[in-house]
Amino acid sequence: MRSLAVPLLAALAAPAMAQTADPHAGHHMSGMDMPSPAPQPPKAEAPKDHAMPGMDMSQPAASSDGTEPSGTDQAPGSAEAPTVVHDSPASRYWDPAAMAASTAAEMHPPRPAYSKLLFDLAEHQFREGRDGYRWEGEFWTGDLNRFVIKSEGEGTSGKGIDEAEVQALYARALDPWWNVQIGLRQDIRPRPARTWATLSIEGRAPYQFEVQAAAFLSDKGQLAGRVEAAYGQRITQRLILQPRVEFDLSAQDMPDQRIGAGLSTAELGLRLRFEVRREFAPYVGVNWTWDVGKTADYARADGKDTSERSVVAGIRFWF
C-alpha cells in the first residue's frame, strides 16, 4: 500500500505547482502579494529638425531606394529662371526679336501730349466816357513739360490798344496742382516797349483758389511783380460766380511807363457766367481798378482818373 501512495501524491502535486509558477496566472497564493516589475523609461528619439553630428544637411538625403532626388527634394540652386513662354499665335510666324521689341513697346507706350487754348477774359467794358475792351488768354501744349504762350491787354474803343503783352514760357509740373514757369515777356504797349525775363508759379491752392504769382526783370534792370487770385463759386451746375483780384508791383520808379515804386495798381472784379457748355460760357459783371502811390501821381499829372469802374460783358471759352 505504501508503494502505491507515493506515486499518487506526486501526480496530484504536479498541476498545483505548475499553476503557482505561471507568472500570467490570474490567481495568487493565499496570504502573499507578488511584487510588480518596475516601469522602464521610454527611449529618447533623435530630433527630426536638427542635423545629427557628422551629417551634411546642405545636400538632400538620398532616397530609400537609392535613386537621385527629384522635384522639390532637390537642393536649391542659383540658376536663372527659364524664359517665359508667351502663348501668342503671332510667335509662330514672327521673329523672336521682333516679338520682343513689340512686347517692350507695349510695356512702355509713348507719353501722350495735350494742348489747350483758353480765353479766361474776352469782354467789352462799359465805362464812363468811352467804352473799352479787354482780353486775357493762353495756349499750352505738352504733358508734364509744356510750352506756354500767354497774352493779355486792354484798349479804348476808337483809340486802339492801351496796354498789351505776350509771354513765351516753359512750364514744368511740380505736382498735380502747381506749375513753375520760366521764359520771356514782351511788352507791346505802352511805348517804349520792354523785354522781361519771367519766373512764375501758378496752380490751385487749398479750397480751390486759382493763384498766379510772377516776377519780371527787364532788359533795363527793372524789377516788377504781379499777383493774381480767383475763385469760382458754383451756384448751380451751370451758374458760376467768380471774384478775382490782381496786384501789380514795382521795385523802382519807371517814369517812361508811368509806373511808381511799390504797389502800383490794384484790381477787383466780380463776374457771373453761365456755362452753356463747359467750353463756352457768356458772363456779365463789374470791375474796379485803382492807381496807387506814385503811379496815381503820374496819372493825375497826365490828366487821368486814378480809379475806374466798368460794367463788363464777355465770353469765356476754351478748346
VOGU-3710 file (C-alpha; in Angstrom, 3 decimals, decimal comma):
1> mrslavplla> 0,000/0,000/0,000  2,812/2,434/0,828  4,317/1,810/-2,577  1,075/2,885/-4,330  0,547/6,116/-2,193  3,840/7,779/-3,198  3,184/7,880/-6,982  -0,392/9,040/-6,394  0,663/12,051/-4,261  3,293/13,074/-6,832
11> alaapamaqt> 0,705/13,046/-9,631  -1,697/15,265/-7,654  1,005/17,840/-6,631  2,395/18,492/-10,196  -0,583/20,551/-11,554  -0,720/22,718/-8,457  2,996/23,590/-8,644  2,737/24,389/-12,342  -0,187/26,805/-11,740  1,691/28,627/-8,970
21> adphaghhms> 4,861/29,091/-11,089  2,969/30,593/-14,090  3,624/34,455/-13,999  0,479/35,158/-16,080  -1,888/33,261/-13,824  -4,892/35,272/-12,627  -4,713/33,786/-9,065  -2,154/34,379/-6,287  -1,165/32,274/-3,446  -3,268/32,783/-0,373
31> gmdmpspapq> -1,753/35,366/2,032  1,034/36,518/-0,348  1,337/39,661/-2,674  3,590/39,238/-5,642  5,707/42,399/-6,442  5,034/44,029/-9,919  8,009/44,765/-12,161  9,355/48,424/-12,182  8,334/50,531/-15,307  11,049/51,109/-17,850
41> ppkaeapkdh> 11,697/54,784/-19,032  10,818/55,444/-22,738  13,674/55,550/-25,155  14,630/59,078/-26,376  14,080/59,698/-30,102  16,528/61,677/-32,197  15,194/65,175/-33,182  13,879/65,309/-36,730  14,529/69,037/-37,486  18,145/69,197/-36,367
51> ampgmdmsqp> 21,183/67,823/-38,045  22,909/64,938/-36,373  26,623/65,293/-35,680  28,718/64,447/-38,650  25,878/64,877/-41,209  25,926/67,494/-44,046  22,389/68,898/-44,419  23,263/71,056/-47,465  22,803/68,000/-49,626  19,459/66,220/-49,757
61> aassdgteps> 19,324/62,764/-48,399  19,246/60,020/-50,946  16,003/58,179/-51,470  15,475/54,981/-49,607  15,636/53,066/-52,866  18,997/54,663/-53,793  17,720/56,823/-56,693  18,708/60,509/-57,214  16,408/63,160/-55,608  13,938/64,910/-57,908
71> gtdqapgsae> 11,347/67,697/-57,788  11,172/69,578/-54,507  13,575/67,067/-52,962  16,438/68,630/-54,928  18,777/71,193/-53,337  18,058/74,911/-54,117  20,224/76,378/-56,867  21,144/79,800/-58,319  20,475/79,191/-61,997  18,388/81,728/-63,983
81> aptvvhdspa> 14,678/81,153/-64,308  13,527/79,655/-67,588  12,328/82,003/-70,323  8,665/82,951/-70,068  6,681/81,339/-72,839  4,186/83,718/-74,451  1,245/81,804/-75,740  0,684/84,065/-78,750  -0,225/82,817/-82,233  1,995/85,558/-83,728
91> srywdpaama> 5,058/83,906/-82,176  4,657/81,082/-84,662  5,209/83,390/-87,645  7,294/86,352/-86,468  10,938/86,517/-85,486  11,510/86,315/-81,698  13,494/89,586/-81,762  10,592/91,388/-83,432  8,169/89,935/-80,903  10,411/91,054/-78,012
101> astaaemhpp> 10,537/94,610/-79,396  6,761/94,644/-79,761  6,301/93,449/-76,186  8,671/96,147/-74,888  6,749/98,805/-76,813  3,509/97,659/-75,207  5,067/97,823/-71,742  6,394/101,383/-72,335  3,903/103,203/-74,572  4,730/106,727/-75,803
111> rpayskllfd> 3,629/109,513/-73,457  0,699/111,431/-74,986  0,832/115,208/-75,444  -2,097/117,519/-74,730  -2,948/121,064/-75,724  -5,455/123,726/-74,735  -6,484/127,207/-75,814  -8,225/129,212/-73,081  -9,567/132,781/-73,102  -10,455/133,474/-69,491
121> laehqfregr> -11,447/137,054/-70,361  -12,766/138,303/-73,695  -15,019/141,200/-72,807  -16,412/144,582/-73,659  -16,199/147,180/-70,898  -18,863/149,847/-70,489  -17,071/152,786/-68,896  -17,902/156,373/-68,105  -16,959/158,409/-71,121  -15,587/155,989/-73,697
131> dgyrwegefw> -16,041/152,193/-73,700  -13,187/149,738/-73,945  -12,276/146,087/-74,296  -10,006/143,577/-72,628  -8,609/140,102/-73,242  -6,606/137,548/-71,257  -5,790/134,115/-72,649  -3,188/131,414/-73,073  -2,278/128,418/-75,196  -0,201/125,459/-73,994
141> tgdlnrfvik> 0,881/122,086/-75,321  2,761/119,176/-73,720  2,355/116,953/-70,678  4,474/117,376/-67,543  6,658/119,702/-69,602  4,734/122,358/-71,513  5,285/125,196/-73,913  3,016/128,106/-72,953  2,060/131,324/-74,738  0,150/133,961/-72,755
151> segegtsgkg> -1,301/137,254/-73,853  -3,277/139,972/-72,117  -4,147/143,594/-72,716  -6,823/146,238/-72,943  -7,764/149,184/-75,097  -10,192/152,035/-75,619  -12,794/151,892/-78,349  -11,731/154,150/-81,214  -8,243/154,775/-79,779  -6,540/151,411/-80,152
161> ideaevqaly> -4,587/149,314/-77,672  -3,507/150,949/-74,416  -1,629/148,018/-72,849  -0,604/144,645/-74,312  1,947/141,943/-73,605  2,922/138,447/-74,815  4,759/135,775/-72,801  6,565/132,685/-74,113  7,237/130,229/-71,272  8,482/126,760/-70,468
171> araldpwwnv> 6,323/125,166/-67,760  7,129/122,198/-65,559  4,597/120,424/-63,333  5,661/120,304/-59,686  2,704/118,129/-58,653  -0,894/117,687/-59,813  -1,778/121,202/-58,606  1,187/123,507/-59,279  3,367/124,512/-62,261  6,538/126,562/-62,342
181> qiglrqdirp> 7,165/128,675/-65,456  10,204/130,432/-66,867  10,635/132,411/-70,072  10,271/135,855/-71,627  7,667/138,610/-71,610  7,464/141,210/-74,352  5,519/144,439/-73,804  3,918/145,777/-76,979  2,131/148,744/-75,417  2,726/151,260/-73,906
191> rpartwatls> 5,828/152,676/-75,543  8,743/152,339/-75,139  8,477/148,556/-75,285  10,265/146,405/-72,722  11,543/142,814/-72,706  11,413/140,956/-69,399  12,792/137,690/-68,063  9,928/135,914/-66,320  9,710/133,448/-63,443  6,279/132,480/-62,164
201> iegrapyqfe> 4,313/129,841/-60,340  0,636/129,082/-60,801  -1,797/126,497/-59,600  -4,729/125,666/-57,390  -4,431/126,423/-53,684  -6,492/124,715/-50,957  -10,231/125,466/-51,137  -9,947/125,718/-54,951  -8,366/129,183/-55,196  -6,604/129,740/-58,528
211> vqaaaflsdk> -3,361/131,604/-57,845  -0,626/133,092/-60,056  2,497/134,909/-58,882  5,170/136,214/-61,259  8,435/138,161/-61,055  9,794/140,138/-64,041  13,303/141,500/-64,706  13,558/143,904/-67,639  16,440/144,412/-70,062  16,999/147,760/-68,253
221> gqlagrveaa> 17,442/146,074/-64,885  13,963/146,946/-63,614  12,210/144,511/-61,280  8,426/144,123/-61,157  5,895/141,635/-59,891  2,287/140,545/-60,283  -0,082/138,511/-58,089  -3,499/137,223/-59,218  -6,143/135,136/-57,495  -9,616/133,942/-58,485
231> ygqritqrli> -12,278/131,677/-57,033  -15,146/130,040/-58,902  -18,189/129,697/-56,641  -20,642/127,300/-58,271  -24,216/128,431/-57,544  -25,831/125,799/-59,729  -24,437/123,207/-62,121  -24,228/125,894/-64,838  -24,173/129,226/-62,973  -20,806/130,291/-61,508
241> lqprvefdls> -19,859/133,470/-59,637  -16,152/134,343/-59,883  -14,464/137,060/-57,811  -10,895/137,891/-58,848  -8,161/140,256/-57,654  -4,871/141,413/-59,166  -1,974/143,464/-57,796  0,930/144,944/-59,778  4,147/145,909/-58,004  7,422/147,581/-58,921
251> aqdmpdqrig> 10,785/147,737/-57,143  11,557/151,221/-58,529  10,024/154,168/-60,334  9,642/153,796/-64,113  8,724/157,292/-65,370  8,757/156,270/-69,032  5,970/153,774/-68,367  4,261/155,984/-65,772  4,692/153,397/-63,029  5,756/154,200/-59,479
261> aglstaelgl> 7,630/152,109/-56,916  5,745/149,798/-54,568  2,151/148,770/-55,192  1,269/150,450/-58,486  -2,244/149,223/-59,374  -4,966/147,096/-57,771  -7,956/145,477/-59,411  -11,125/143,782/-58,155  -13,635/142,057/-60,413  -16,857/140,122/-59,941
271> rlrfevrref> -18,240/138,101/-62,874  -21,246/135,806/-63,173  -21,098/133,296/-66,025  -23,500/130,740/-67,400  -21,977/127,580/-68,873  -23,948/126,740/-71,983  -21,282/124,068/-72,244  -18,167/123,620/-70,160  -16,204/125,053/-73,075  -18,461/128,066/-73,710
281> apyvgvnwtw> -19,748/130,440/-71,021  -21,014/134,017/-71,530  -20,754/136,287/-68,485  -21,582/139,714/-67,079  -20,034/141,561/-64,161  -18,385/144,640/-62,717  -14,718/145,592/-62,459  -12,819/148,239/-60,464  -9,207/149,425/-60,873  -7,136/151,832/-58,764
291> dvgktadyar> -3,775/153,507/-59,314  -1,790/153,613/-56,084  1,120/155,691/-54,773  3,480/157,288/-57,276  1,555/155,684/-60,140  -1,516/157,695/-59,078  0,657/160,840/-59,089  1,687/160,112/-62,683  -1,983/159,623/-63,658  -3,009/162,966/-62,124
301> adgkdtsers> -0,124/164,725/-63,874  -1,347/163,282/-67,195  -4,938/164,385/-66,521  -6,287/160,848/-65,996  -8,513/159,401/-63,301  -6,801/157,342/-60,612  -9,736/154,899/-60,374  -12,113/153,390/-62,878  -15,281/151,340/-62,701  -16,794/149,422/-65,595
311> vvagirfwf> -19,645/147,044/-66,316  -18,422/144,125/-68,399  -19,962/141,547/-70,705  -17,981/138,826/-72,408  -17,365/135,173/-73,152  -15,105/132,649/-71,505  -14,232/129,781/-73,812  -11,671/127,021/-74,294  -10,979/124,069/-76,538
//
